[in-house]
Every structure is written in structure tokens, then in C-alpha cells.
Amino acid sequence: MNKAELVEAVAEKAELSKRDAEAAVDAVLEVIEAAVVKGEEVKLSGFGFFS
């Protein structure tokens, strides 16, 4: 699954426009990236672990 497919799936699942879903996906990725850059670990139960 690439980002465009993820955005489409989120839009469908959350009943959002693709624009709103893309904004949400981007926000989540930015928050994860910022935490990792600061040296924090991000643990999303059932999804993944980022460090």
C-alpha cells in the first residue's frame, strides 16, 4: 500500500473527503517523524514501533 492508497482507504473508512483524509494522514506521519527526530520512540499497539 502506498500513501495514495492509504489516503483513499482512510477517506472511505472514516467517511472523509480525500483532501481531509490526506491532511489527517500527513498530520499523523509528521507527528511520528517529529517524535522520532527528537529521539523518542513511538509505539502504536497492533501497528508498529518507530525509533
PDB file with SEQRES, HELIX, SHEET and CRYST1 records, atoms N, CA, C and O in Angstrom:
SEQRES   1 A   51  MET ASN LYS ALA GLU LEU VAL GLU ALA VAL ALA GLU LYS          
SEQRES   2 A   51  ALA GLU LEU SER LYS ARG ASP ALA GLU ALA ALA VAL ASP          
SEQRES   3 A   51  ALA VAL LEU GLU VAL ILE GLU ALA ALA VAL VAL LYS GLY          
SEQRES   4 A   51  GLU GLU VAL LYS LEU SER GLY PHE GLY PHE PHE SER              
HELIX    1 AA1 LYS A    3  ALA A   14  1                                  12    
HELIX    2 AA2 LYS A   18  VAL A   37  1                                  20    
SHEET    1 AA1 2 VAL A  42  LEU A  44  0                                        
SHEET    2 AA1 2 GLY A  48  PHE A  50 -1                                        
CRYST1    1.000    1.000    1.000  90.00  90.00  90.00 P 1           1          
ATOM      1  N   MET A   1       0.859  -1.178   0.000  1.00  0.00           N  
ATOM      2  CA  MET A   1       0.000   0.000   0.000  1.00  0.00           C  
ATOM      3  C   MET A   1       0.898   1.232   0.000  1.00  0.00           C  
ATOM      4  O   MET A   1       1.807   1.350   0.822  1.00  0.00           O  
ATOM      5  N   ASN A   2       0.638   2.136  -0.917  1.00  0.00           N  
ATOM      6  CA  ASN A   2       1.375   3.394  -0.933  1.00  0.00           C  
ATOM      7  C   ASN A   2       0.531   4.483  -0.267  1.00  0.00           C  
ATOM      8  O   ASN A   2      -0.589   4.232   0.176  1.00  0.00           O  
ATOM      9  N   LYS A   3       1.088   5.697  -0.204  1.00  0.00           N  
ATOM     10  CA  LYS A   3       0.398   6.768   0.508  1.00  0.00           C  
ATOM     11  C   LYS A   3      -0.957   7.090  -0.119  1.00  0.00           C  
ATOM     12  O   LYS A   3      -1.938   7.291   0.597  1.00  0.00           O  
ATOM     13  N   ALA A   4      -1.021   7.141  -1.440  1.00  0.00           N  
ATOM     14  CA  ALA A   4      -2.286   7.459  -2.116  1.00  0.00           C  
ATOM     15  C   ALA A   4      -3.356   6.426  -1.786  1.00  0.00           C  
ATOM     16  O   ALA A   4      -4.519   6.773  -1.583  1.00  0.00           O  
ATOM     17  N   GLU A   5      -2.964   5.162  -1.735  1.00  0.00           N  
ATOM     18  CA  GLU A   5      -3.909   4.099  -1.389  1.00  0.00           C  
ATOM     19  C   GLU A   5      -4.333   4.212   0.070  1.00  0.00           C  
ATOM     20  O   GLU A   5      -5.494   3.974   0.405  1.00  0.00           O  
ATOM     21  N   LEU A   6      -3.394   4.576   0.934  1.00  0.00           N  
ATOM     22  CA  LEU A   6      -3.714   4.770   2.352  1.00  0.00           C  
ATOM     23  C   LEU A   6      -4.701   5.914   2.517  1.00  0.00           C  
ATOM     24  O   LEU A   6      -5.674   5.793   3.262  1.00  0.00           O  
ATOM     25  N   VAL A   7      -4.461   7.010   1.834  1.00  0.00           N  
ATOM     26  CA  VAL A   7      -5.367   8.156   1.906  1.00  0.00           C  
ATOM     27  C   VAL A   7      -6.763   7.758   1.438  1.00  0.00           C  
ATOM     28  O   VAL A   7      -7.758   8.113   2.071  1.00  0.00           O  
ATOM     29  N   GLU A   8      -6.838   7.030   0.344  1.00  0.00           N  
ATOM     30  CA  GLU A   8      -8.135   6.593  -0.178  1.00  0.00           C  
ATOM     31  C   GLU A   8      -8.850   5.690   0.827  1.00  0.00           C  
ATOM     32  O   GLU A   8     -10.055   5.826   1.041  1.00  0.00           O  
ATOM     33  N   ALA A   9      -8.113   4.776   1.439  1.00  0.00           N  
ATOM     34  CA  ALA A   9      -8.703   3.857   2.413  1.00  0.00           C  
ATOM     35  C   ALA A   9      -9.192   4.606   3.651  1.00  0.00           C  
ATOM     36  O   ALA A   9     -10.270   4.319   4.171  1.00  0.00           O  
ATOM     37  N   VAL A  10      -8.399   5.563   4.119  1.00  0.00           N  
ATOM     38  CA  VAL A  10      -8.793   6.354   5.283  1.00  0.00           C  
ATOM     39  C   VAL A  10     -10.033   7.182   4.953  1.00  0.00           C  
ATOM     40  O   VAL A  10     -10.955   7.279   5.763  1.00  0.00           O  
ATOM     41  N   ALA A  11     -10.052   7.770   3.775  1.00  0.00           N  
ATOM     42  CA  ALA A  11     -11.213   8.561   3.361  1.00  0.00           C  
ATOM     43  C   ALA A  11     -12.477   7.716   3.375  1.00  0.00           C  
ATOM     44  O   ALA A  11     -13.526   8.141   3.860  1.00  0.00           O  
ATOM     45  N   GLU A  12     -12.356   6.523   2.838  1.00  0.00           N  
ATOM     46  CA  GLU A  12     -13.512   5.625   2.777  1.00  0.00           C  
ATOM     47  C   GLU A  12     -13.935   5.166   4.168  1.00  0.00           C  
ATOM     48  O   GLU A  12     -15.116   5.212   4.511  1.00  0.00           O  
ATOM     49  N   LYS A  13     -12.974   4.726   4.962  1.00  0.00           N  
ATOM     50  CA  LYS A  13     -13.270   4.170   6.285  1.00  0.00           C  
ATOM     51  C   LYS A  13     -13.843   5.229   7.234  1.00  0.00           C  
ATOM     52  O   LYS A  13     -14.769   4.952   7.996  1.00  0.00           O  
ATOM     53  N   ALA A  14     -13.283   6.440   7.181  1.00  0.00           N  
ATOM     54  CA  ALA A  14     -13.703   7.495   8.106  1.00  0.00           C  
ATOM     55  C   ALA A  14     -14.768   8.417   7.506  1.00  0.00           C  
ATOM     56  O   ALA A  14     -15.184   9.394   8.129  1.00  0.00           O  
ATOM     57  N   GLU A  15     -15.197   8.089   6.294  1.00  0.00           N  
ATOM     58  CA  GLU A  15     -16.185   8.901   5.600  1.00  0.00           C  
ATOM     59  C   GLU A  15     -15.744  10.357   5.511  1.00  0.00           C  
ATOM     60  O   GLU A  15     -16.489  11.274   5.858  1.00  0.00           O  
ATOM     61  N   LEU A  16     -14.512  10.546   5.038  1.00  0.00           N  
ATOM     62  CA  LEU A  16     -13.924  11.866   4.858  1.00  0.00           C  
ATOM     63  C   LEU A  16     -13.693  12.116   3.375  1.00  0.00           C  
ATOM     64  O   LEU A  16     -13.664  11.185   2.571  1.00  0.00           O  
ATOM     65  N   SER A  17     -13.532  13.378   3.030  1.00  0.00           N  
ATOM     66  CA  SER A  17     -13.105  13.677   1.666  1.00  0.00           C  
ATOM     67  C   SER A  17     -11.651  13.236   1.535  1.00  0.00           C  
ATOM     68  O   SER A  17     -10.950  13.092   2.536  1.00  0.00           O  
ATOM     69  N   LYS A  18     -11.205  13.024   0.316  1.00  0.00           N  
ATOM     70  CA  LYS A  18      -9.803  12.639   0.125  1.00  0.00           C  
ATOM     71  C   LYS A  18      -8.879  13.742   0.620  1.00  0.00           C  
ATOM     72  O   LYS A  18      -7.802  13.458   1.144  1.00  0.00           O  
ATOM     73  N   ARG A  19      -9.288  14.993   0.461  1.00  0.00           N  
ATOM     74  CA  ARG A  19      -8.464  16.111   0.937  1.00  0.00           C  
ATOM     75  C   ARG A  19      -8.314  16.054   2.458  1.00  0.00           C  
ATOM     76  O   ARG A  19      -7.212  16.221   2.981  1.00  0.00           O  
ATOM     77  N   ASP A  20      -9.424  15.817   3.168  1.00  0.00           N  
ATOM     78  CA  ASP A  20      -9.365  15.735   4.628  1.00  0.00           C  
ATOM     79  C   ASP A  20      -8.589  14.505   5.081  1.00  0.00           C  
ATOM     80  O   ASP A  20      -7.829  14.572   6.047  1.00  0.00           O  
ATOM     81  N   ALA A  21      -8.772  13.396   4.399  1.00  0.00           N  
ATOM     82  CA  ALA A  21      -8.040  12.173   4.745  1.00  0.00           C  
ATOM     83  C   ALA A  21      -6.546  12.368   4.527  1.00  0.00           C  
ATOM     84  O   ALA A  21      -5.736  11.921   5.339  1.00  0.00           O  
ATOM     85  N   GLU A  22      -6.177  13.029   3.441  1.00  0.00           N  
ATOM     86  CA  GLU A  22      -4.761  13.274   3.187  1.00  0.00           C  
ATOM     87  C   GLU A  22      -4.159  14.167   4.265  1.00  0.00           C  
ATOM     88  O   GLU A  22      -3.032  13.942   4.704  1.00  0.00           O  
ATOM     89  N   ALA A  23      -4.908  15.177   4.690  1.00  0.00           N  
ATOM     90  CA  ALA A  23      -4.444  16.058   5.764  1.00  0.00           C  
ATOM     91  C   ALA A  23      -4.249  15.268   7.058  1.00  0.00           C  
ATOM     92  O   ALA A  23      -3.280  15.490   7.785  1.00  0.00           O  
ATOM     93  N   ALA A  24      -5.159  14.358   7.340  1.00  0.00           N  
ATOM     94  CA  ALA A  24      -5.053  13.536   8.554  1.00  0.00           C  
ATOM     95  C   ALA A  24      -3.848  12.601   8.476  1.00  0.00           C  
ATOM     96  O   ALA A  24      -3.084  12.490   9.436  1.00  0.00           O  
ATOM     97  N   VAL A  25      -3.677  11.932   7.343  1.00  0.00           N  
ATOM     98  CA  VAL A  25      -2.535  11.020   7.173  1.00  0.00           C  
ATOM     99  C   VAL A  25      -1.233  11.807   7.285  1.00  0.00           C  
ATOM    100  O   VAL A  25      -0.308  11.379   7.975  1.00  0.00           O  
ATOM    101  N   ASP A  26      -1.154  12.954   6.613  1.00  0.00           N  
ATOM    102  CA  ASP A  26       0.054  13.784   6.688  1.00  0.00           C  
ATOM    103  C   ASP A  26       0.340  14.204   8.125  1.00  0.00           C  
ATOM    104  O   ASP A  26       1.489  14.175   8.565  1.00  0.00           O  
ATOM    105  N   ALA A  27      -0.698  14.592   8.852  1.00  0.00           N  
ATOM    106  CA  ALA A  27      -0.513  15.024  10.243  1.00  0.00           C  
ATOM    107  C   ALA A  27       0.029  13.895  11.102  1.00  0.00           C  
ATOM    108  O   ALA A  27       0.940  14.106  11.903  1.00  0.00           O  
ATOM    109  N   VAL A  28      -0.515  12.712  10.945  1.00  0.00           N  
ATOM    110  CA  VAL A  28      -0.045  11.560  11.727  1.00  0.00           C  
ATOM    111  C   VAL A  28       1.422  11.275  11.412  1.00  0.00           C  
ATOM    112  O   VAL A  28       2.230  11.075  12.319  1.00  0.00           O  
ATOM    113  N   LEU A  29       1.758  11.259  10.135  1.00  0.00           N  
ATOM    114  CA  LEU A  29       3.142  10.981   9.747  1.00  0.00           C  
ATOM    115  C   LEU A  29       4.093  12.055  10.250  1.00  0.00           C  
ATOM    116  O   LEU A  29       5.206  11.748  10.676  1.00  0.00           O  
ATOM    117  N   GLU A  30       3.667  13.308  10.204  1.00  0.00           N  
ATOM    118  CA  GLU A  30       4.505  14.404  10.706  1.00  0.00           C  
ATOM    119  C   GLU A  30       4.733  14.294  12.209  1.00  0.00           C  
ATOM    120  O   GLU A  30       5.838  14.544  12.691  1.00  0.00           O  
ATOM    121  N   VAL A  31       3.698  13.923  12.948  1.00  0.00           N  
ATOM    122  CA  VAL A  31       3.835  13.776  14.401  1.00  0.00           C  
ATOM    123  C   VAL A  31       4.791  12.633  14.728  1.00  0.00           C  
ATOM    124  O   VAL A  31       5.638  12.770  15.610  1.00  0.00           O  
ATOM    125  N   ILE A  32       4.665  11.514  14.029  1.00  0.00           N  
ATOM    126  CA  ILE A  32       5.562  10.380  14.246  1.00  0.00           C  
ATOM    127  C   ILE A  32       6.989  10.782  13.908  1.00  0.00           C  
ATOM    128  O   ILE A  32       7.914  10.504  14.672  1.00  0.00           O  
ATOM    129  N   GLU A  33       7.172  11.437  12.761  1.00  0.00           N  
ATOM    130  CA  GLU A  33       8.510  11.849  12.344  1.00  0.00           C  
ATOM    131  C   GLU A  33       9.138  12.802  13.356  1.00  0.00           C  
ATOM    132  O   GLU A  33      10.307  12.644  13.707  1.00  0.00           O  
ATOM    133  N   ALA A  34       8.386  13.777  13.825  1.00  0.00           N  
ATOM    134  CA  ALA A  34       8.906  14.747  14.789  1.00  0.00           C  
ATOM    135  C   ALA A  34       9.337  14.065  16.081  1.00  0.00           C  
ATOM    136  O   ALA A  34      10.369  14.413  16.654  1.00  0.00           O  
ATOM    137  N   ALA A  35       8.554  13.098  16.541  1.00  0.00           N  
ATOM    138  CA  ALA A  35       8.903  12.381  17.766  1.00  0.00           C  
ATOM    139  C   ALA A  35      10.185  11.580  17.575  1.00  0.00           C  
ATOM    140  O   ALA A  35      11.050  11.572  18.451  1.00  0.00           O  
ATOM    141  N   VAL A  36      10.310  10.911  16.443  1.00  0.00           N  
ATOM    142  CA  VAL A  36      11.496  10.100  16.170  1.00  0.00           C  
ATOM    143  C   VAL A  36      12.731  10.987  16.038  1.00  0.00           C  
ATOM    144  O   VAL A  36      13.803  10.634  16.530  1.00  0.00           O  
ATOM    145  N   VAL A  37      12.591  12.126  15.382  1.00  0.00           N  
ATOM    146  CA  VAL A  37      13.711  13.054  15.226  1.00  0.00           C  
ATOM    147  C   VAL A  37      14.193  13.539  16.591  1.00  0.00           C  
ATOM    148  O   VAL A  37      15.389  13.759  16.784  1.00  0.00           O  
ATOM    149  N   LYS A  38      13.270  13.707  17.536  1.00  0.00           N  
ATOM    150  CA  LYS A  38      13.632  14.135  18.891  1.00  0.00           C  
ATOM    151  C   LYS A  38      14.210  12.997  19.717  1.00  0.00           C  
ATOM    152  O   LYS A  38      14.584  13.195  20.872  1.00  0.00           O  
ATOM    153  N   GLY A  39      14.285  11.808  19.133  1.00  0.00           N  
ATOM    154  CA  GLY A  39      14.842  10.668  19.852  1.00  0.00           C  
ATOM    155  C   GLY A  39      13.822   9.871  20.634  1.00  0.00           C  
ATOM    156  O   GLY A  39      14.184   8.955  21.373  1.00  0.00           O  
ATOM    157  N   GLU A  40      12.567  10.202  20.483  1.00  0.00           N  
ATOM    158  CA  GLU A  40      11.516   9.470  21.187  1.00  0.00           C  
ATOM    159  C   GLU A  40      11.153   8.200  20.416  1.00  0.00           C  
ATOM    160  O   GLU A  40      11.346   8.120  19.203  1.00  0.00           O  
ATOM    161  N   GLU A  41      10.638   7.238  21.119  1.00  0.00           N  
ATOM    162  CA  GLU A  41      10.126   6.033  20.485  1.00  0.00           C  
ATOM    163  C   GLU A  41       8.612   6.182  20.347  1.00  0.00           C  
ATOM    164  O   GLU A  41       7.946   6.713  21.236  1.00  0.00           O  
ATOM    165  N   VAL A  42       8.091   5.718  19.250  1.00  0.00           N  
ATOM    166  CA  VAL A  42       6.652   5.758  19.010  1.00  0.00           C  
ATOM    167  C   VAL A  42       6.171   4.316  18.899  1.00  0.00           C  
ATOM    168  O   VAL A  42       6.598   3.578  18.011  1.00  0.00           O  
ATOM    169  N   LYS A  43       5.299   3.928  19.787  1.00  0.00           N  
ATOM    170  CA  LYS A  43       4.759   2.569  19.799  1.00  0.00           C  
ATOM    171  C   LYS A  43       3.252   2.651  19.574  1.00  0.00           C  
ATOM    172  O   LYS A  43       2.524   3.213  20.391  1.00  0.00           O  
ATOM    173  N   LEU A  44       2.798   2.093  18.472  1.00  0.00           N  
ATOM    174  CA  LEU A  44       1.375   2.047  18.172  1.00  0.00           C  
ATOM    175  C   LEU A  44       0.943   0.593  18.254  1.00  0.00           C  
ATOM    176  O   LEU A  44       1.182  -0.197  17.341  1.00  0.00           O  
ATOM    177  N   SER A  45       0.312   0.260  19.353  1.00  0.00           N  
ATOM    178  CA  SER A  45      -0.074  -1.118  19.616  1.00  0.00           C  
ATOM    179  C   SER A  45      -0.834  -1.716  18.442  1.00  0.00           C  
ATOM    180  O   SER A  45      -1.814  -1.141  17.968  1.00  0.00           O  
ATOM    181  N   GLY A  46      -0.381  -2.863  17.981  1.00  0.00           N  
ATOM    182  CA  GLY A  46      -1.016  -3.542  16.882  1.00  0.00           C  
ATOM    183  C   GLY A  46      -0.646  -2.991  15.515  1.00  0.00           C  
ATOM    184  O   GLY A  46      -1.148  -3.468  14.497  1.00  0.00           O  
ATOM    185  N   PHE A  47       0.229  -1.989  15.483  1.00  0.00           N  
ATOM    186  CA  PHE A  47       0.606  -1.385  14.200  1.00  0.00           C  
ATOM    187  C   PHE A  47       2.102  -1.400  13.975  1.00  0.00           C  
ATOM    188  O   PHE A  47       2.590  -1.983  13.007  1.00  0.00           O  
ATOM    189  N   GLY A  48       2.835  -0.749  14.881  1.00  0.00           N  
ATOM    190  CA  GLY A  48       4.276  -0.692  14.652  1.00  0.00           C  
ATOM    191  C   GLY A  48       5.012   0.035  15.744  1.00  0.00           C  
ATOM    192  O   GLY A  48       4.424   0.623  16.652  1.00  0.00           O  
ATOM    193  N   PHE A  49       6.327  -0.026  15.623  1.00  0.00           N  
ATOM    194  CA  PHE A  49       7.232   0.595  16.573  1.00  0.00           C  
ATOM    195  C   PHE A  49       8.244   1.395  15.746  1.00  0.00           C  
ATOM    196  O   PHE A  49       8.871   0.855  14.835  1.00  0.00           O  
ATOM    197  N   PHE A  50       8.396   2.671  16.065  1.00  0.00           N  
ATOM    198  CA  PHE A  50       9.295   3.527  15.308  1.00  0.00           C  
ATOM    199  C   PHE A  50      10.319   4.139  16.260  1.00  0.00           C  
ATOM    200  O   PHE A  50       9.977   4.582  17.357  1.00  0.00           O  
ATOM    201  N   SER A  51      11.567   4.158  15.831  1.00  0.00           N  
ATOM    202  CA  SER A  51      12.599   4.791  16.659  1.00  0.00           C  
ATOM    203  C   SER A  51      13.656   5.398  15.775  1.00  0.00           C  
ATOM    204  O   SER A  51      14.618   5.981  16.274  1.00  0.00           O  
TER     205      SER A  51                                                      
END                                                                             
